[in-house]
């Protein structure tokens, strides 16, 4: 177990956070943060879906089947890589959120 101490000022701020114990309050804050990051990630993913009129899975399949015009152009390749990265980021945020809600330890990736 890790001991954590907070200044009186921070302790006062934590009074408005949902939860009875410091652990509950910190988990509540973490869950709120992760949720906001997940929403931002989903907003960015939505922009690619609108731009390319497909989900990433559909786009990746079309890419593999060589149905994407100019697929090796810099803008299209960049979109693919950024979109793929956002999909991975979304999975990480979802895993962290599930972990927060289940109170299970987070699996560490090396």
MOLINTA-V468993 format. One record per helix or strand of 2 or more residues. SS is the DSSP state (hx for helix, st for strand). FROM is the first residue (numbers start at 1). LEN is the number of residues. If there is no record, write none. Layout:
# MOLINTA-V468993
SS&FROM&LEN / SS&FROM&LEN
This chain:
# MOLINTA-V468993
hx&8&7 / hx&22&31 / hx&56&9 / hx&74&29
